[in-house]
Structure formats: C-alpha cells, structure tokens
C-alpha cells in the first residue's frame, strides 16, 4: 500500500460541515495522521486569515505544516507565520474584471486591508462575509478604491447565470485563471494560479512526489489538485458533473468523509 506523506484538504463543503465546523471524528483522525508524520495542508479559496482558526484547531504549526489560501495565490508556513509564495492580480487586471462585471451585470468583490471591497450589495457578497469573517467595505467607486494589486476577485450571481459565464470568462480572459468554488462564486486568479500549481510548488520544496499526495475536495476549484495528486478524492457532495474525475468518492462533508480517507489510506 502506498505511503502518503501529504494530505491536502479543501475547507468549505469538504473538511467543514455545513455549519463551518471540523467534526470530532475528522479532527481526531487528522491529529493521528499528523502524529504519524503526514503533513496536513489546508487549501482553500478563502483569504489566509479566514483559514487560520482551522489551522490552529488542527495545530498545523506544531507539525510544521502549511496553508494554501486564495485558491493557490498565497502559501503560508504556519510554523513561522511566513508567506513563502504570493502572486497577485495587477490593478489593471482587476479594473478590467470590474468593467466586465458591469457590462454583464454581475457583482464583483476583491480584498484590501483585510476587508472585502465591493461597490454593490448582494446576498452572495454577504455569504463571503459570513464565510471569511471579514467586514465589507462598500465603496462608491471600485476603481479608485482598488489602486493596487490584489490576490483575487470573485464574480457573483445566481448559480444558473454564473455557470454560463464560467466558459465565457475563460474565453474572454485567457490571461487569467478562472474557476467556480461555490455555485454562486466565480473566482479569478492570476494565470497559472490554482490549487495544484501551489501544491506542486510546496511539494517540490519538501521533496514530496505527486504519488505521495492525497487531495480531497468537492468543487471546480479543487479539480486541478484532484487530478494532480496521486490519490484524488471527492466527498460525496461533489458538484455532479465532476463526479467521475477523481480516483475515489467518500462520504459527504457532513458525514466525516475526510476521516474515512485517513482511516482507509493513511492509518495503517
């Protein structure tokens, strides 16, 4: 049986239950995995500070592990609280995305000074606020507020409409990286940024091979890492059209799917 050295976990709808918690069983198994020397890496579309509470709960710093935030745009060493990789969207790219959002009547947000910046109001922007714990800075002029680079933007709308824009945006903005994380979040990062690219960066630094990695996710922004890892795993609540793109499917996020992965493939 393969000996795995790294377990990469998406947070929302994967490791976390629907009420944003790590279940007792998931936590217990992840602590056992770390005791056995397996690196547990949290890889999320969330901003860095909105991942930290879970990194602390799992004591990642004690085990010298890492978090990958903003869908791969930042890698943080939890032990030293150091950013070891960061790539941002330029001010011009963000302004261009804002023009696109206006033209197509989509909401848009980005981040500045640990706040969510937007110039519209939407229940979907409120969801990002609840998810991240960040405050919303609703501005009158998005472009004058965002006068510098930022890690990513999210375009937001109702899921049916947004799904249609995923392929349109990929065609229109081939110089950017585009992925759906939740049905109402279309995330835009710098070109070449996704979860797999940052796992590859991290694994290279740690001398870990792809076949020694397990990745667990549930959505479009997880697909790159699911296909990169030696063992790609969906939880049962995966976006339906992605169901056949992983090696294995385990129980849902509300039924300890992550614990099932650890029990089957890591704890000997």
N, C-alpha and C positions, 0 to 999 in steps of 0.2 A: 504493500500500500504506500502511496506517495507520502512523503513527509513534507507538510506545508510549513512555510516559515512566516507567511504574512496573510492576514485575513483583512480584507478591505470591505468596509460596510457603508452603504448609503444610510442616511438617517431617517428622513421622513418617509413613512409608508413602508419602511424596510426594517430597521432596527427598532424604531419607535412605534409604540401602539398609536392608535388614532388620537389619544389624548396626550401625545408627545412625551410618553414615559418609556424608560427601559424596564421591561418586565423583570421580576425576580429571577426567573429561570434564565433569561437571556444574560442578565448580569452575572449570575453565578457561573455560567459556562464560560463567559468571556474572561472572568478573573482566573478560572482554571487554565484556560488556553494561554493566558499571559504568563502564569506560573510555569508553564511548560516551555516558555521561551518563544511563543508565537507573537509576532508584532500585530497588534490590533490597530488598524488605521481607519479613521473616520473620514469618509469622502462625501462631501455634500455640496449642494448649490448654495447653502446658507453662507452668510458672512462669517468670518472667523469667530467673532465674539459670541455668535449665536450657536456655536458648536462647543464652546469651552465648558459649559456646565456638564455636558455629557462626557467630555474628555476627563474632567475632574472626577466625575462619578465613577468612571472606569479606571481611574488612577493611571492614565496613559503616561504621565510624566515620570512616574516611578519606574515604568518599564521602558523608558527611553523611546516612546513612540511619536507619531506624527499625525497632524490633521491636514486634510486637503479641503480647502474652502473655495467658495465661488466657482464650483464646477471644475476646479483644477487651476484657477488663476493664481492661487497662493498655496504654498506648502509651509507649514509651521512645525518647527521642532518643539514639542510640548515641554521637554525637559528644561531647555534653556529659554523658552518663550521667544525663539528667534525665527524670523521669516527667512527660509533658505531659498525660496524661489517666489518670484512675483512677476506677473505680466499684465499690463493694463490696456484698456481701450483708450485711444487718443481722444482728446477733446473734439477733434473734427469728426471722428467716427461716431461719437455719442451725439453730436449735433445732427449728423446725417440720419441716425436712427430716430431722433426726435422728429425730423422732417417726415420721415417715412410713417411714423406713428400718427402724425397729424393728418397726413394725406389719406390714410386708410382708417381713420377714426378708431385707433387703438390707444389704450392707456400705455404710458411708459414710466418706468422708475429707474433710478440708479442710486448710488450711495456716495455720501460725502460727510466727513467728520462724524462717522458712526451714526448717521441718520439716513433714512430713506428720503430721497428727493423726488418729488413729482409735482406736476402742475395741474393735475386733475384729481377728482375723487372717485373711488370705485370700491366696491366690496372686495374685489380681488387684491387691491393695494392693502386694504385692511387685513386680509389674510396674511400677507407678507409681514405686516407689523406684528400680528399675533404670533406668527412662527418664529420671528427673529428676536422679538422683544425690543426692537429699535423704534424710535419715535419717527413720525412722518413730518418732514419739513415741506409743507405745501407752499410752493413759490408762485409768484405771478409770472416770472419769466425764467423758464427752464434753462435756456441757453446762457443767460447772463450769470445764473447761479452756478452752472457747471462750466467753469472756465479752466478746467484742468482734466487730466486723465482720471479714469475710474476703472474699477475691476470688471464690472459687467453691467449690462442693462437687462431689464425684463420688460417685454411687451405683454400686455394683459388684456384678455377679453373672454367672452363666454367660450367654453371648450369647442363647440362645433365650428364657430367662426375662426377661432385661433388655429385649429388643426389645418384649416385651409391655407392659413398664412405661413405655416411652417415651410412648406415646399416653395412658396412664392418668395419668402425672405431668403431662403438658401440660394435660390437662383439670382435674386436681385443683389445680394451681398455676399458674393463668393469669397470675398477677402475677410469674412468673419466666420465665426463658429456658432452654429445655431442648434438648439435642442430644446425639446419640451421636457419640463421636470414634473410639473403638475398639469392637468389638462388645461388650466387657465393661465399657466406661466410659460411664455416662450423666451428662453434665456439666450442672450447673445454675449459671447466672449470673443477675445482676440483670436485670430486664425491660429489653428494648431493647438488651441487650448481645449482640452476635455479631460475627463477623469483619467482615462487610460494614459494619456501623454504624461500626466503628472505622476501617476503610479510608476510608469516606466522610468522617469527621472529619479524617483525615490529608490526604486528597486536597484537601479544602476549604482547609485551612491552606496547602497547597503550590500551590493554583490548578491542580490537575490534574483533568481531566474523566473520568467513568467510562469513556468510549470510548477513553481513552488508557492504560487499565489492563489488564494480563493477570493473571488469578489462576489458580493451579494447585493442585489438591487431590485428595483421594481418598475423603472420608467425609462423613457427615451434618453435622458441624460446619463443613464447608467450603462447603456448598451455598449459603448466603447470599452469600458472596463470589463464587462461581462465577456466580451469577445477576446480581450487581451489576456485575461487570467487563465492559468492552467485549468482551473475549475470555475466556470461561470454559473452562478446560481440566481434564479429568480425566486422571490417569495410568491406565494400563490395568488396574491392580489396584483400581479403584474399587469401592465397595460396589455389588453387582449392580443393586439396584433404582433406583440413581441414574444409571445409565449414560447414559440419554437426556436428562439435564438440563443438559449442557454443550454448548458450540459444537463442541468438538474433543476427541478422545481421542488421547493419545500413548503411547509405550512406558511400561512399568511403572517403579516406583521403583528396581527392581534393574537396569533396562536404560536408564538415563540419559534418562528421559522429559523431565526439566527441560531438559537440554542440547538435546534435539530442539525444544522450544518456542523456546529462544533462537535456535537456528540458523534456524528457519523464519520467525520473526516479528519478530526484533529485529536480528540481524546482517545488514546489507544487503551 
